[in-house]
Amino acid sequence: MKLKMAQNSLFAILLRSRWWVSFLLAAAAALVARLVLPKEYEALAVFSGAPFIVIGAIAAWKQFRQPSPRLVQETIRSVSAMSWPAFADALEKSFRADGHAVARLTEPGADFELTRDGRLALVAARRWKAARTGIEPVRELHAVMVRRGATTGIYLALGEPSDAAMAHAREHAIEIVGGEGLAMLIRRAS
């Protein structure tokens, strides 16, 4: 059984918020507990904010590892100027640095086959410069996933995906990566 946090739970919202918000809530919880608890339990009031401190530390770790908006824009600009061979080489280098075994594919719909820990994922990246991603390339990736028995698909695009493409991707375990995610992937290779 795989545990997944509810999208709108307090801790999920705090993970998406700035890291200092969790620490502020931890201090507030400790203060309220100290004021409400009897004198003999005052020492325990400090621990009432512990869950918020843990969430704050996780959020801080994630946020400090993300590139700045300026760096994301620079990377997107350089990625959009790349030729397909240069972009494909950068992607392959990044996937290998992430611990995947990488094989390039020549069939339409998918460009890379990634394997790690016995799991197979397919990546479609050739249309990364398209201004808008429709449902058709996502369907093509899904068809190749079914033929090859892949559990996951990754579609890389700088442009915005259509609502139909997003719905199809969600339905068939395909992650659409663009903007900041694509910039982080390429930055990892350099």
C-alpha positions in Angstrom: 0.0 0.0 0.0 1.4 3.3 -1.1 0.7 6.2 1.3 -0.2 9.5 -0.3 -0.9 12.8 1.4 -4.2 14.4 0.7 -3.8 17.4 -1.7 -5.5 19.9 0.5 -4.4 18.7 4.0 -2.8 21.2 6.3 0.7 19.6 5.8 0.4 19.4 2.0 -0.5 23.1 1.9 2.4 23.9 4.2 4.8 21.9 2.0 3.7 24.1 -0.9 4.0 27.3 1.2 7.2 29.2 2.1 9.2 27.4 4.7 9.0 30.1 7.3 5.2 29.8 7.6 5.6 26.3 9.2 8.1 27.6 11.7 5.8 30.5 12.5 2.9 28.0 13.1 5.3 25.9 15.3 6.0 28.9 17.5 2.4 29.8 17.7 1.4 26.2 18.7 4.1 26.2 21.4 3.0 29.5 22.8 -0.7 28.6 22.9 0.1 25.2 24.5 2.3 27.0 27.1 -0.5 29.3 27.9 -3.2 26.6 28.0 -1.4 23.7 29.7 -1.1 23.5 33.5 2.2 24.6 35.1 3.6 21.0 35.4 3.2 20.4 31.7 4.9 23.7 30.5 8.0 21.8 29.3 5.9 19.7 26.9 4.5 22.8 25.2 7.7 23.1 23.2 6.9 19.7 21.5 3.5 20.8 20.4 5.0 22.5 17.4 7.3 19.6 16.4 5.2 18.4 13.4 5.3 22.0 12.0 9.1 22.1 12.5 9.5 18.9 10.6 7.3 20.1 7.7 9.1 23.5 7.7 12.5 21.7 7.5 11.3 19.6 4.5 9.8 22.7 2.8 13.1 24.6 3.4 15.1 21.8 2.0 13.0 21.6 -1.2 12.9 25.4 -1.6 16.6 26.0 -1.2 17.4 23.3 -3.7 15.2 25.0 -6.4 16.9 27.3 -8.8 16.0 31.0 -8.7 13.4 32.4 -11.1 16.2 34.2 -13.0 18.2 31.0 -13.4 15.1 29.2 -14.6 14.4 31.8 -17.2 18.1 31.7 -18.4 18.0 27.9 -18.6 14.7 28.0 -20.5 16.1 30.5 -22.9 19.2 28.4 -23.5 17.1 25.2 -23.9 14.9 26.8 -26.5 17.9 27.7 -28.5 19.4 24.2 -28.5 19.2 21.9 -31.5 17.7 18.4 -31.0 21.0 16.6 -30.8 22.4 19.0 -28.1 19.1 18.8 -26.1 19.0 15.0 -26.4 22.6 14.8 -25.2 21.9 17.1 -22.2 18.8 15.0 -21.3 20.7 11.7 -21.5 23.5 13.1 -19.3 21.0 14.3 -16.8 19.1 11.0 -16.7 22.3 9.1 -16.2 23.4 11.5 -13.4 20.0 10.7 -11.8 20.9 6.9 -11.8 18.9 5.7 -14.8 20.1 3.4 -17.5 19.3 5.3 -20.7 18.6 4.0 -24.2 17.6 6.2 -27.1 14.6 5.1 -29.1 13.9 5.7 -32.8 10.2 4.9 -32.9 7.6 7.8 -33.0 6.1 8.7 -29.7 9.1 8.2 -27.4 12.7 9.3 -27.5 14.3 7.7 -24.4 13.8 4.5 -22.4 14.8 4.8 -18.8 15.3 1.9 -16.4 16.1 2.0 -12.7 15.4 -0.5 -10.0 13.5 -2.8 -12.5 11.1 0.0 -13.5 10.7 1.1 -17.1 9.8 4.7 -18.0 9.6 6.3 -21.5 10.4 9.9 -22.3 9.0 12.0 -25.2 11.1 15.1 -25.7 11.4 15.8 -29.4 8.6 18.4 -29.4 10.0 20.4 -26.5 9.9 23.7 -28.3 6.2 23.5 -29.2 4.3 26.5 -28.0 1.3 24.4 -27.1 1.1 20.7 -26.5 -2.1 19.0 -27.7 -3.4 15.5 -26.8 -1.9 13.7 -29.9 1.7 13.5 -28.8 0.6 12.4 -25.3 -1.5 9.7 -26.9 1.5 8.6 -29.0 3.6 8.3 -25.8 0.9 6.3 -24.1 0.7 3.9 -27.1 4.4 3.3 -26.9 4.2 2.8 -23.1 1.6 0.1 -23.7 3.6 -1.6 -26.4 6.8 -1.7 -24.3 5.2 -2.3 -20.9 6.4 0.9 -19.3 4.9 1.9 -16.0 5.6 5.7 -16.3 5.8 8.2 -19.1 7.4 11.6 -19.1 6.6 14.3 -21.6 8.9 17.3 -21.8 7.7 20.6 -23.2 8.4 24.2 -22.8 4.9 25.2 -24.0 1.6 24.9 -22.1 -0.2 21.6 -22.4 -3.9 21.7 -23.4 -6.5 20.6 -20.9 -7.2 17.5 -22.9 -3.5 16.6 -22.9 -3.3 17.1 -19.1 -6.4 15.0 -18.5 -5.0 12.2 -20.7 -1.6 12.4 -19.0 -3.2 12.1 -15.5 -5.3 9.2 -16.6 -2.3 7.2 -18.0 0.6 7.9 -15.5 2.3 10.4 -17.7 4.0 13.3 -16.1 4.2 16.5 -18.2 7.4 18.4 -17.3 8.0 21.9 -18.4 9.3 25.3 -17.3 11.0 24.9 -13.9 11.0 21.1 -13.9 12.7 21.0 -17.3 15.1 23.7 -16.2 16.1 21.7 -13.1 16.5 18.6 -15.3 18.9 20.3 -17.7 20.8 22.2 -14.9 21.5 18.8 -13.3 23.4 17.8 -16.5 25.6 20.8 -16.5 
